[in-house]
């Protein structure tokens, strides 16, 4: 077929993706070949393609297409995550539009509505991944709630429980009051907000006093007074109601007289105010505030650690919507019980959990309303010292946008520390290779200090926990209710735990659960362990590490051999993208404008190990131009009788230019192979880009372009036609993983009309030129390119028209150079517009001198330009560039400018300075060339 004049990515993309998918091109059907497996990080079923997905999936597709071209049995597992909170939120919003809410329905009815939504609207992102060109195995698409995967999830839960590695415990969690569930750290967004710090007096028990002394750095006393209180500062006064102690640092001399004493929480009915101990712990900072901190273990992460270390009771103050508790006995009774517990210094979790230590007047109030009341009451009692405005870090639910409440609740936990040990060893031993290596330290630090993993969520959508309780609260864990009943005994009434499992728990099984486990399937035998996992570094702990733990534990092998961690895609100024900032980029919009190939190549070219990517739409546009250049090169080839090759090996060649380009293919393949082995995506893109644009399009096609004799275009020599066709084939294959659409189109377009391609490019073979780099040909053509380049540069600098014909005289040329001049006379005449190159001295008069290797080429300028005027022009330009460079240098030497100006302004000044300095140097060299 004739290649169209205009390159239209949209039409090509739609055609070829539909063709690939309909012909099963993405299925691994090479049973005798070496397997190669990637599983995609399953996007949320509610999601839509964002720029991070575009990066992550482009990198995976490059690897899988490359493996396919290498002849491997390449499997890219695709699927979506059921996304507990996100999906439940979407469905509840739709119900709200009909004036319905979840609790209007039974659990089963609501879950049925979610499945209905999933079938009708879920999975939009999978359609968008197709637009990106992702060659995933759609025939075996998985879902974390499908029947087979759910079977794996339940089995893992039960097995871990029976092995003593999963248990129920009361611990502090991130509580989302909107969704009424615990959430993971990844679902918490910390923001800076304006708040207050309140300073209160906690009176010492019985009116006791002590001498409070403060000293300066030299030991001099700055404050000395009798106090009957200890000062506390807090940003959350409502949590004072659940204090279990006040802590000070053991080295803080100010409070040594009162260590072990009791102080009074200054809120609530005076006759029932609780007394709490003053203890020592390493956590308080003596130099921050008063140096004393209240310990509310049930509502603060740091306090929780102090309470655990020191055996301090932890009292929960709030309910599931973060309102002050209204259950339980009246406050007077609860306070008395708390006093009794404190006196005996031992208690059960049930005893503590039953205590509602919220004074009756505050019960049922929203936490912020309670805060106002607590502050007002303490102030009225004369126990407020001060209040200061303060910017505080506050946690918000990333979906609910409400303030997260740290809260002590009953949840299910995995013994992550035990599971982490083999996963740590796997990385240390090299069984798992983390790329880049710089992430290993972070991995080890987190894994070696890992905390129990909370895996339960208080939702309706998800894998319901396979645990049943009898009336006494005894738990029975089993894969089915019938099995649980068997454990409990006949006639024992059982109630199933209403909670569901965190989606990270199920997705941790992705590398083997998607291959059929717990059944011993052919796919599992063949494709586990996976070869590589491509992941953003931001989910290293939430997903990657957990896959490593679960994979090693249940499969006795690592889940993947290589873990490749890429950076984040950031806005052009380097800031993090967010909808609130309005700086997000829609990858589908970029595809509409520039084509999927251009976006994919941008992602590869910008992916440098260990660095984030700055979004630069102009670069995407540039790679669209790159695709267009290849397109036009193919049109040129087709118009000159150049078609597809019928050989994997390089053809025989006699001409230096053809031997050179074959060698360039050999070197480019070597560069690509090395970059693929090292996961250097930027190196891959750089190698193929410069070969296609510079060596092939800009030079090779120009060098073999048929000459015109007496106005008639000559035929291209058969050897060059054959070699050019072979090189084009190698380009299309090498470029295919990065730009699959344009390459597939040209692969077929360049085929011999009488002998169409026997297979699609997606199933071609990775280049094996079976040729050597011809050093002599390489040296000769690179010499020719340097000489032509020098002539063109000189003409440009001197304002001479590119097409102006000139003569050249050469001095000090070696015999080898003289032979090259003789062989390349035609090319020099056509590309450098040199009518002649004559050995010897040039005629007297103005000239430009060019040194290439050992020889000096002199181009007379008489009759070509006005030398005096040209010298004056260049001198003036040098003066202007030098002056501007000096001005910029002075600005950059000014510390005030560098420190106070916007970073982008400083960066621009540096770039401008470098540009003007280089311009002055270039013009000075041009002036020196004028003889």
C-alpha positions in Angstrom: 0.0 0.0 0.0 1.1 3.6 -0.6 2.1 5.4 2.5 -0.2 8.4 3.0 1.4 11.9 2.8 0.0 12.8 6.2 0.8 10.8 9.4 -2.5 10.3 11.3 -1.9 8.5 14.6 -5.6 8.2 15.6 -6.6 6.1 12.6 -3.5 3.9 12.8 -4.0 3.3 16.6 -7.7 2.2 16.3 -6.9 -0.1 13.4 -4.0 -2.0 14.8 -5.1 -2.4 18.4 -8.4 -3.9 17.2 -6.4 -6.2 14.9 -3.9 -7.3 17.6 -6.6 -8.1 20.1 -8.9 -9.9 17.7 -6.1 -12.1 16.4 -5.0 -13.1 20.0 -1.6 -11.4 19.5 -1.2 -10.8 23.2 -1.7 -14.4 24.2 1.4 -16.4 25.3 1.2 -19.4 23.0 4.8 -20.5 22.7 4.9 -23.5 24.9 8.4 -24.5 24.0 9.8 -21.0 24.5 11.3 -19.5 27.6 8.5 -17.9 29.7 8.5 -14.2 30.5 5.9 -12.8 32.9 4.8 -9.5 34.2 1.7 -8.7 36.3 0.3 -5.2 36.1 -0.3 -3.3 39.3 -4.1 -3.7 39.3 -5.7 -0.3 38.9 -8.9 0.5 40.9 -12.0 -0.7 39.0 -13.3 2.8 39.6 -10.3 4.5 38.2 -9.5 6.3 35.0 -6.1 6.6 33.3 -3.9 9.2 34.9 -0.4 10.2 33.9 1.1 7.8 36.6 -0.7 4.9 35.0 0.6 6.0 31.6 4.2 5.8 32.8 3.8 2.6 34.7 2.1 0.7 31.9 4.2 2.1 29.2 7.3 0.7 30.9 5.7 -2.7 31.3 4.6 -2.8 27.7 8.1 -1.9 26.5 9.4 -4.9 28.4 6.7 -7.3 27.4 6.9 -6.4 23.7 10.6 -6.7 23.8 10.4 -10.1 25.3 7.8 -11.2 22.7 10.2 -10.0 19.9 13.0 -12.1 21.6 10.8 -15.1 21.0 9.8 -15.6 24.6 6.5 -16.9 25.8 5.5 -13.5 27.1 2.5 -13.1 29.4 1.3 -9.8 30.8 -1.4 -10.5 33.4 -4.0 -7.8 33.5 -6.8 -7.1 36.0 -8.4 -4.6 38.3 -8.7 -4.2 42.0 -12.2 -4.1 43.6 -11.1 -1.0 45.5 -13.2 -1.3 48.7 -13.7 2.3 49.8 -13.5 3.9 46.4 -16.1 1.5 44.8 -18.5 1.7 47.8 -18.2 5.5 47.7 -19.1 5.6 44.0 -22.2 3.4 44.4 -23.4 5.2 47.5 -23.1 8.5 45.6 -25.3 7.1 42.8 -27.8 5.9 45.4 -27.8 9.3 47.1 -29.0 10.8 43.8 -32.1 8.6 44.2 -32.5 9.6 47.8 -31.3 6.2 48.9 -28.6 5.2 51.3 -26.7 2.0 51.9 -28.5 1.2 55.1 -31.8 1.1 53.3 -30.8 -2.2 52.0 -29.4 -5.5 53.4 -25.8 -6.2 53.0 -26.4 -8.7 50.2 -28.7 -6.3 48.4 -26.1 -3.6 48.5 -23.3 -5.9 47.3 -25.6 -6.9 44.4 -25.9 -3.3 43.5 -22.1 -2.9 43.5 -21.7 -5.9 41.2 -24.4 -4.4 38.9 -22.4 -1.1 38.8 -19.2 -3.0 38.1 -20.7 -4.8 35.1 -22.2 -1.6 33.7 -19.6 1.1 34.5 -16.6 -0.5 36.1 -13.4 -1.1 34.2 -13.3 2.1 32.2 -9.6 2.2 32.8 -9.0 -1.1 31.0 -10.5 0.5 27.8 -8.2 3.4 28.3 -5.1 1.1 28.7 -5.9 -0.2 25.3 -5.6 3.3 23.9 -2.1 3.5 25.3 -1.3 0.4 23.4 -0.9 -2.0 26.3 -0.5 -5.6 25.0 -2.1 -7.3 27.9 -3.6 -10.8 28.0 -7.2 -9.6 27.9 -8.5 -13.1 27.3 -7.6 -13.9 30.9 -8.4 -10.6 32.7 -8.6 -11.0 36.4 -10.5 -9.1 39.2 -9.7 -9.3 42.9 -13.3 -10.3 43.6 -13.7 -12.9 41.0 -14.5 -16.4 42.1 -11.1 -17.9 41.7 -9.2 -15.1 43.2 -11.6 -14.9 46.2 -10.9 -18.5 46.8 -7.2 -17.7 47.1 -7.8 -14.7 49.5 -10.0 -16.8 51.9 -7.5 -19.6 51.9 -4.6 -17.3 52.7 -6.5 -15.7 55.6 -7.4 -19.1 57.1 -3.9 -20.5 56.6 -2.3 -17.6 58.2 -4.7 -17.7 61.2 -4.1 -21.4 61.7 -0.3 -20.8 61.5 -0.6 -18.2 64.3 0.4 -15.4 61.8 -3.0 -13.6 61.8 -4.9 -12.6 64.8 -7.4 -10.1 66.3 -6.1 -7.3 68.5 -7.0 -3.9 69.8 -4.5 -1.4 68.4 -4.4 2.2 67.1 -5.6 2.8 63.5 -6.4 5.6 61.1 -10.1 6.0 61.5 -12.2 7.6 58.8 -15.3 9.0 60.5 -17.1 9.5 57.1 -16.7 5.9 55.9 -16.7 4.6 59.5 -13.7 2.4 58.8 -10.0 2.0 59.4 -7.9 3.0 56.5 -4.3 2.5 55.5 -1.5 5.1 55.7 -1.6 5.3 51.9 -5.1 6.6 52.1 -4.2 9.4 54.5 -3.3 12.8 53.2 -1.4 15.2 55.5 -2.1 18.9 55.1 -1.0 22.0 56.8 -3.9 23.8 58.4 -4.3 26.8 60.7 -4.9 25.6 64.3 -4.2 26.4 67.9 -2.0 25.2 70.7 -3.7 25.4 74.1 -1.6 25.5 77.3 -3.3 24.2 80.4 -2.4 23.6 84.1 -2.7 20.0 85.4 -2.9 20.6 89.2 -0.9 18.3 91.4 -2.9 16.0 93.6 -3.8 17.3 97.1 -2.5 20.8 96.3 1.1 19.7 96.6 3.7 22.1 95.4 7.3 21.9 94.2 10.1 24.3 93.2 10.1 24.7 89.4 13.5 25.9 88.1 14.6 26.8 84.6 18.2 27.4 83.6 19.8 28.9 80.5 22.6 27.3 78.4 25.2 28.4 80.9 23.4 27.0 83.9 22.1 30.3 85.2 18.7 30.3 86.8 16.1 32.2 84.7 12.9 31.0 86.4 12.5 29.8 90.0 9.0 29.6 91.5 6.7 27.4 93.6 4.1 25.6 91.4 1.2 23.4 92.3 0.7 22.2 88.7 2.5 20.9 85.6 1.9 22.7 82.3 0.7 20.8 79.3 0.2 22.0 75.7 -2.1 20.3 73.2 -3.7 21.0 69.8 -6.6 18.6 70.7 -8.1 19.5 74.1 -11.1 17.1 73.6 -8.7 14.1 73.9 -7.7 15.2 77.5 -10.7 13.3 78.7 -8.9 10.1 77.8 -5.5 10.9 79.3 -3.7 8.0 81.1 -0.6 9.8 82.2 1.7 12.9 81.8 5.2 12.1 80.6 8.4 14.0 80.9 11.9 13.2 79.7 14.0 11.3 82.4 16.8 13.9 82.1 14.5 17.0 82.5 15.7 18.4 85.8 12.6 20.7 86.1 10.3 17.9 86.9 12.4 15.5 88.9 10.7 16.5 92.2 7.3 15.3 90.9 8.2 12.1 89.0 5.8 9.4 90.3 3.3 12.0 91.7 -0.3 12.3 90.6 -1.8 15.3 88.8 -5.4 16.1 88.0 -7.0 16.2 84.5 -8.5 19.8 84.6 -11.9 19.0 83.0 -15.2 17.4 84.1 -17.1 17.5 87.3 -14.6 18.6 90.0 -15.7 15.9 92.5 -14.9 13.2 89.9 -11.8 14.5 88.2 -9.4 11.7 87.5 -5.8 11.6 88.8 -3.1 10.4 86.5 0.6 9.6 87.2 3.6 11.7 86.0 6.0 9.3 84.4 9.3 9.5 82.4 9.8 8.4 78.8 12.3 9.2 76.1 9.5 10.6 73.8 9.0 14.1 75.3 11.4 16.8 74.0 12.5 19.0 76.9 13.1 21.9 74.5 9.6 21.8 73.0 6.9 23.7 74.9 6.9 22.9 78.6 8.7 19.6 78.0 5.7 17.7 79.4 3.1 15.8 77.3 -0.2 14.3 78.1 -0.5 10.6 77.1 -3.8 9.7 75.4 -2.9 6.3 74.0 -6.2 5.6 72.3 -6.1 8.8 70.1 -2.5 9.6 69.2 0.1 7.5 67.5 3.1 8.7 69.5 1.1 8.5 72.8 0.1 4.9 71.9 3.8 3.9 71.9 4.4 5.6 75.2 1.3 3.9 76.7 2.4 0.5 75.5 5.9 0.9 76.8 4.8 2.1 80.3 1.6 0.0 80.8 -0.7 3.1 80.7 -4.4 2.4 80.2 -5.9 3.6 76.9 -9.4 5.0 77.0 -11.4 5.4 73.7 -13.4 8.6 73.7 -15.2 8.6 70.4 -17.6 6.6 68.4 -17.5 5.5 64.7 -18.4 9.1 63.5 -15.9 10.7 65.8 -18.6 12.1 68.1 -17.9 11.8 71.9 -19.2 8.5 73.1 -22.6 8.3 74.6 -22.7 4.7 75.6 -22.0 3.0 78.9 -22.4 3.9 82.6 -22.7 7.5 83.7 -19.4 9.4 84.0 -19.3 9.3 87.9 -19.5 5.5 87.8 -17.0 5.2 84.9 -14.5 7.6 86.6 -14.7 5.5 89.8 -14.1 2.3 87.9 -11.1 4.0 86.2 -9.7 4.9 89.6 -10.1 1.3 90.8 -8.3 0.0 87.7 -5.5 2.5 88.2 -5.1 1.5 91.8 -4.6 -2.1 91.1 -2.4 -1.4 88.0 -3.9 -4.2 85.9 -6.9 -4.6 83.8 -8.4 -6.4 80.9 -9.0 -4.9 77.5 -12.7 -5.5 77.9 -12.7 -3.5 81.1 -11.0 -0.5 79.5 -13.1 -0.7 76.4 -16.3 -0.6 78.4 -15.3 2.6 80.2 -16.8 5.8 78.8 -14.7 8.6 80.4 -16.5 11.4 78.6 -18.3 13.6 81.2 -22.1 13.5 80.7 -22.2 17.1 79.5 -20.0 16.3 76.5 -21.5 13.0 75.5 -22.8 12.8 71.9 -21.1 16.1 70.9 -19.1 16.3 67.7 -15.4 16.2 68.5 -15.0 19.9 67.5 -18.0 21.0 69.5 -16.6 19.1 72.4 -13.3 20.9 72.0 -14.9 24.3 72.3 -16.8 23.2 75.4 -13.6 21.7 77.0 -11.6 24.8 76.4 -14.3 27.1 77.7 -14.8 25.1 80.9 -11.0 24.9 81.6 -10.7 28.7 81.0 -13.7 29.3 83.3 -12.0 27.3 86.0 -8.9 29.5 85.7 -6.6 26.7 84.5 -5.8 28.0 81.0 -2.3 29.4 80.7 -2.3 30.6 77.1 -3.5 29.9 73.6 -1.4 30.4 70.5 -2.2 30.3 66.8 -0.2 27.6 65.1 0.1 25.8 61.7 -0.4 22.1 62.3 -0.1 19.0 60.3 -3.5 17.4 60.1 -4.4 14.0 58.5 -7.3 13.8 56.1 -8.9 10.9 54.4 -7.9 11.1 50.7 -11.4 10.2 49.5 -13.6 11.4 52.3 -11.7 14.7 52.9 -12.6 14.5 56.6 -10.0 14.7 59.4 -8.8 11.3 60.3 -9.1 10.3 64.0 -6.4 8.0 65.4 -8.5 5.5 67.3 -8.1 2.3 69.3 -10.3 -0.4 67.8 -10.5 -4.1 67.4 -9.0 -5.2 64.1 -7.4 -8.2 62.4 -3.7 -8.1 62.1 -1.0 -10.0 60.2 2.3 -10.8 61.9 4.3 -8.9 59.3 7.5 -9.1 61.3 7.6 -12.9 60.9 6.7 -12.8 57.2 9.2 -10.0 56.5 12.3 -12.0 57.5 12.4 -14.2 54.4 11.5 -11.2 52.2 14.5 -9.3 53.7 16.8 -12.2 53.0 15.5 -12.5 49.4 16.8 -9.0 48.7 20.0 -9.5 50.6 20.8 -12.7 48.7 20.0 -11.3 45.3 17.0 -13.6 44.8 15.1 -10.3 44.3 17.0 -7.6 42.6 15.7 -4.1 43.4 16.4 -1.5 40.6 17.6 1.1 41.3 19.7 -0.2 44.1 19.3 3.0 46.0 15.9 1.8 47.2 17.4 -1.2 49.0 18.3 0.8 52.1 14.7 2.1 52.4 13.3 -1.4 51.9 15.5 -2.8 54.6 14.8 0.0 57.0 11.1 -0.4 56.7 11.0 -4.2 56.7 13.3 -4.5 59.7 11.1 -2.1 61.7 7.8 -3.4 60.4 4.7 -3.2 62.5 1.7 -5.5 62.6 -0.4 -5.1 59.4 -4.0 -4.2 59.9 -6.0 -6.0 57.3 -9.6 -5.4 58.3 -12.0 -2.7 57.1 -15.5 -1.8 58.3 -17.1 -1.9 54.8 -19.7 -4.0 53.0 -17.9 -4.3 49.6 -14.9 -6.6 49.7 -13.9 -10.1 50.9 -15.9 -10.6 54.0 -13.6 -12.0 56.7 -14.1 -15.7 57.2 -14.5 -15.6 61.0 -17.6 -16.4 63.0 -18.2 -15.6 66.7 -20.4 -17.4 69.3 -22.4 -15.6 72.0 -19.3 -15.6 74.3 -17.2 -13.9 71.7 -15.1 -17.0 70.9 -13.8 -16.9 67.3 -13.9 -19.7 64.7 -12.0 -19.1 61.4 -12.7 -21.3 58.5 -13.1 -21.2 54.7 -16.9 -21.8 54.9 -19.6 -21.3 57.5 -20.1 -25.1 57.5 -16.5 -25.6 58.5 -16.8 -23.0 61.2 -19.9 -24.6 62.5 -18.0 -27.9 62.7 -15.3 -26.2 64.8 -17.9 -24.6 67.1 -20.1 -27.7 67.5 -23.6 -28.5 66.5 -26.3 -26.1 67.8 -23.8 -23.3 68.6 -25.2 -20.0 67.2 -22.6 -18.2 65.1 -22.4 -14.7 63.8 -20.1 -13.8 61.0 -17.6 -10.9 61.4 -19.1 -8.1 59.3 -15.8 -6.6 58.4 -14.0 -7.1 55.0 -10.4 -7.4 54.1 -8.2 -4.5 53.1 -7.7 -4.5 49.3 -3.9 -4.5 49.9 -4.4 -8.0 51.5 -5.9 -9.4 48.4 -3.7 -7.6 45.9 -0.6 -9.0 47.8 -1.5 -12.4 46.3 -1.6 -11.0 42.7 1.6 -12.7 41.3 0.3 -16.2 42.1 -3.5 -15.7 42.7 -3.9 -14.5 39.1 -2.2 -17.7 37.8 -4.8 -20.1 39.4 -3.4 -20.7 42.9 -4.4 -22.5 45.1 -5.0 -24.9 42.2 -1.8 -26.2 40.7 -2.4 -24.9 37.2 -0.2 -25.0 34.1 0.0 -21.2 34.2 1.2 -21.3 37.8 3.9 -23.9 37.0 5.1 -22.0 34.0 4.8 -18.3 35.0 5.6 -18.2 38.7 7.8 -16.6 39.7 7.2 -13.6 37.5 10.2 -12.0 35.9 9.8 -8.4 36.8 7.4 -6.1 38.7 7.2 -2.5 37.6 5.9 -0.2 40.3 6.0 3.3 41.6 8.2 3.7 44.6 5.3 5.1 46.5 3.7 1.7 46.9 6.9 -0.1 47.8 5.6 -1.0 51.3 1.9 -1.0 50.7 2.0 -3.5 47.9 5.5 -4.6 46.7 6.8 -5.7 50.1 3.6 -7.4 51.0 3.7 -9.4 47.7 7.2 -10.4 48.6 6.1 -11.6 52.0 3.0 -13.5 50.8 4.7 -14.9 47.7 7.6 -16.4 49.6 5.4 -17.7 52.4 2.9 -19.5 50.2 4.9 -20.4 47.1 8.3 -20.9 48.8 9.7 -18.7 46.0 10.1 -15.0 45.4 7.1 -13.5 43.4 9.4 -11.8 40.9 13.1 -11.8 40.1 13.4 -8.0 39.6 11.5 -5.2 41.3 11.8 -2.0 39.2 10.8 1.2 41.0 10.1 4.2 38.9 9.6 7.8 40.1 6.5 10.0 40.0 5.4 12.2 37.1 5.4 15.7 38.4 4.2 19.1 37.0 6.6 21.0 34.8 7.8 23.1 37.8 8.6 19.9 39.7 5.6 20.1 42.1 3.4 17.1 42.8 0.4 16.9 40.6 -3.0 17.2 42.4 -6.5 18.1 41.4 -6.7 20.8 44.0 -3.7 22.5 42.4 -5.2 22.2 39.0 -1.9 20.9 37.6 -2.8 17.4 36.6 -2.3 16.2 33.0 -4.8 14.0 31.2 -2.8 11.4 29.2 -5.9 10.7 27.0 -5.8 14.3 26.0 -2.1 14.0 25.1 -2.9 10.9 23.1 -5.7 12.7 21.2 -3.3 15.6 20.4 0.0 13.8 19.7 -0.7 10.1 19.5 0.0 7.2 21.9 3.4 6.5 20.3 4.6 10.0 21.1 3.4 9.9 24.7 4.9 6.4 25.2 8.3 7.5 23.8 8.3 10.5 26.1 7.7 8.3 29.1 10.6 6.0 28.2 13.0 8.9 27.3 12.3 10.7 30.6 12.4 7.6 32.8 15.8 7.8 34.4 16.4 5.5 37.4 15.8 7.1 40.7 14.4 10.4 39.4 10.9 11.8 39.1 9.7 12.9 35.7 8.8 16.5 35.0 5.9 16.8 32.6 6.9 18.6 29.4 4.3 18.7 26.7 6.8 20.2 24.3 8.8 17.0 24.5 5.7 15.0 23.7 5.2 17.2 20.7 8.8 16.6 19.8 8.4 12.8 19.8 5.3 13.2 17.6 7.7 15.0 15.2 10.1 12.0 15.6 7.3 9.7 14.5 6.5 12.0 11.6 10.2 12.0 10.5 10.2 8.2 10.5 7.0 8.3 8.5 8.5 10.6 5.9 11.6 8.5 5.7 9.5 5.5 5.0 7.7 7.5 2.3 11.0 8.4 0.7 12.1 4.8 0.9 8.9 3.6 -0.8 9.2 6.2 -3.6 12.7 5.0 -4.3 11.9 1.3 -4.5 13.0 0.4 -1.0 10.8 -2.2 0.6 10.9 -4.7 3.4 13.8 -7.1 3.8 13.6 -10.8 3.6 16.6 -11.4 5.8 17.3 -11.3 9.6 21.0 -11.1 8.9 22.6 -8.0 7.3 23.0 -8.1 3.5 26.4 -8.1 1.9 27.6 -4.6 1.0 30.5 -3.1 -0.9 29.9 0.7 -0.6 31.4 2.3 2.4 28.1 4.1 3.3 26.2 0.8 3.4 28.9 -1.0 5.4 28.8 2.0 7.8 25.0 1.9 8.3 25.1 -1.8 8.9 27.7 -1.2 11.6 25.5 1.5 13.1 22.7 -1.0 13.4 25.0 -3.5 15.1 26.1 -0.8 17.6 22.5 0.3 18.2 21.3 -3.2 18.9 24.2 -3.6 21.3 23.3 -0.4 23.1 19.6 -1.4 23.3 20.5 -4.9 24.6 22.6 -3.4 27.3 20.0 -0.9 28.3 17.3 -3.5 28.5 19.5 -5.7 30.6 20.1 -2.8 33.0 16.5 -1.4 32.9 17.8 1.9 31.5 14.7 3.1 29.7 16.2 6.5 29.0 19.2 4.8 27.5 17.0 2.6 25.3 15.1 5.7 24.0 18.3 7.7 23.5 20.0 4.9 21.5 17.1 4.3 19.1 16.2 8.0 18.8 19.7 9.1 17.7 20.2 6.2 15.4 16.9 6.9 13.6 17.0 10.7 13.5 20.7 11.3 13.1 22.4 8.4 11.4 19.5 7.0 9.3 17.3 9.9 8.4 19.7 12.9 8.5 22.7 11.2 7.0 22.3 7.8 5.5 19.2 8.6 3.4 20.9 11.8 2.2 24.1 9.9 1.4 22.3 7.3 -0.8 19.8 9.7 -2.3 19.8 9.3 -6.1 21.7 12.2 -7.9 20.2 14.3 -10.6 22.1 14.4 -13.9 21.0 17.1 -16.4 17.8 17.5 -14.4 17.0 13.8 -14.5 16.7 11.7 -11.3 18.9 8.7 -11.5 17.9 5.2 -10.2 19.1 4.3 -6.7 21.8 1.6 -6.8 20.4 -1.9 -6.0 22.8 -2.4 -3.1 21.7 0.7 -1.3 18.0 -0.3 -1.9 18.6 -3.7 -0.4 20.6 -2.3 2.6 18.2 0.5 3.2 15.2 -1.9 3.3 17.0 -4.1 5.8 18.0 -1.2 8.0 14.4 0.1 7.9 13.2 -3.3 9.1 15.7 -3.3 11.9 14.5 0.2 12.9 10.8 -0.9 13.0 11.6 -3.9 15.1 13.9 -2.0 17.6 11.4 0.9 17.8 8.3 -1.3 18.1 8.3 -1.7 21.9 8.3 2.1 22.3 6.1 3.1 19.3 4.0 0.0 18.4 1.4 1.7 16.2 3.5 3.6 13.7 6.0 0.8 13.4 3.3 -1.9 12.7 1.7 0.4 10.1 5.0 0.9 8.3 6.0 -2.7 8.6 3.1 -3.7 6.4 3.2 -0.6 4.2 6.8 -1.4 3.2 6.1 -5.0 2.3 6.6 -6.2 -1.2 3.1 -5.9 -2.8 3.6 -9.3 -4.4 4.6 -10.9 -1.1 2.8 -9.4 2.0 4.4 -9.9 5.4 3.9 -13.4 6.7 3.4 -12.1 10.2 2.7 -8.9 12.1 5.6 -6.9 13.5 4.4 -7.7 17.0 5.6 -11.3 16.3 8.8 -10.4 14.4 12.2 -11.3 15.8 14.5 -9.0 17.7 17.4 -7.9 15.5 20.4 -10.2 15.1 22.4 -8.5 12.4 25.2 -11.2 12.4 27.6 -8.6 11.1 30.6 -6.7 12.4 31.3 -3.0 12.6 33.5 -2.2 9.6 36.1 0.2 11.1 37.3 1.6 7.8 33.8 2.3 6.5 32.9 3.9 9.9 35.9 6.1 9.9 35.3 7.2 6.3 31.7 8.1 6.6 32.1 9.8 10.0 34.9 11.8 8.3 32.5 12.8 5.5 29.8 13.7 8.0 32.3 15.9 10.0 33.5 17.7 6.8 30.0 18.3 5.5 28.9 19.5 8.9 31.8 21.9 9.2 31.1 23.4 5.8 27.4 23.8 6.6 28.2 25.4 10.0 30.6 27.8 8.4 28.1 28.9 5.7 25.5 29.4 8.4 27.7 31.5 10.6 28.8 33.6 7.6 25.4 34.1 6.2 26.1 32.2 3.0 23.1 30.5 1.4 23.2 26.7 2.1 22.9 26.0 -1.6 25.7 28.2 -2.7 28.4 26.3 -4.5 32.0 26.8 -3.5 35.5 25.4 -4.2 37.8 24.0 -1.6 41.6 23.7 -1.3 43.1 21.2 1.1 46.5 21.3 2.8 48.3 18.7 4.9 46.0 15.9 3.8 47.2 12.4 4.4 47.1 9.8 1.6 44.0 8.2 3.3 42.2 11.6 3.3 43.1 12.2 -0.3 41.6 8.8 -1.2 38.5 9.6 0.8 38.1 12.9 -1.1 38.4 11.1 -4.4 35.8 8.4 -3.4 33.4 10.9 -1.9 33.6 13.7 -4.4 30.0 13.1 -5.6 28.7 13.2 -2.0 30.7 16.3 -1.2 29.3 18.1 -4.2 25.8 17.1 -3.3 25.8 17.5 0.4 28.4 20.2 1.0 27.9 21.9 -2.3 31.7 21.8 -3.0 32.3 21.8 -6.8 35.9 20.8 -6.3 38.3 19.9 -3.6 41.9 20.6 -4.8 45.1 19.7 -3.0 47.4 22.8 -2.5 47.2 26.4 -1.4 44.1 28.5 -2.0 44.3 31.7 -4.1 45.2 34.9 -2.2 42.3 36.7 -0.6 39.7 36.2 2.0 38.7 32.7 2.9 37.3 30.4 5.6 39.5 27.7 7.1 38.1 24.4 8.4 40.3 21.8 10.2 39.0 18.2 9.9 41.4 15.7 11.4 44.9 16.4 10.1 43.8 18.4 7.0 42.9 22.0 6.6 40.2 22.9 4.1 40.3 26.4 2.8 37.2 27.9 1.1 37.8 31.1 -0.8 35.2 33.8 -0.1 36.0 36.3 -2.9 32.8 37.0 -4.7 30.8 35.1 -2.2 30.5 37.6 0.7 31.7 41.1 1.6 34.5 40.1 4.0 34.9 43.5 5.7 31.1 43.8 6.3 31.0 40.2 7.6 33.9 40.8 10.0 32.1 43.9 11.3 28.8 42.0 11.7 30.4 39.2 13.6 32.5 41.5 15.8 29.3 43.4 16.7 27.5 40.2 17.5 30.4 39.0 19.7 30.3 42.3 21.6 26.6 42.1 22.2 26.7 38.4 23.3 29.7 39.1 25.6 28.0 42.1 27.2 24.9 40.2 27.9 26.8 37.2 29.3 28.7 39.6 31.6 25.4 41.1 32.8 24.0 37.7 33.6 27.2 36.7 35.3 27.0 39.7 37.6 23.4 38.9 38.5 24.2 35.3 39.3 27.1 36.5 41.5 24.7 38.5 43.5 23.8 36.3 46.5 20.6 38.3 47.1 19.3 37.4 43.7 20.2 33.7 43.9 18.7 33.4 47.4 15.5 35.5 47.0 14.5 35.1 43.4 12.1 32.3 42.3 14.1 29.1 41.6 12.8 29.1 38.0 14.1 32.7 37.5 17.6 31.7 38.8 17.5 28.6 36.5 16.6 30.7 33.5 19.4 33.2 34.2 21.9 30.3 34.4 20.6 28.9 31.1 20.7 32.3 29.4 24.2 32.9 30.7 25.4 29.5 29.3 23.7 30.3 25.9 25.2 33.7 25.5 28.7 32.5 26.6 28.5 29.7 24.0 27.3 32.1 21.4 30.2 34.5 22.0 32.7 31.6 21.7 31.1 30.3 18.5 31.2 33.7 16.9 34.8 34.3 18.0 35.7 31.0 16.3 33.9 32.1 13.2 35.8 35.4 13.1 39.1 33.5 13.5 38.2 31.3 10.5 38.1 34.3 8.2 41.5 34.4 6.5 
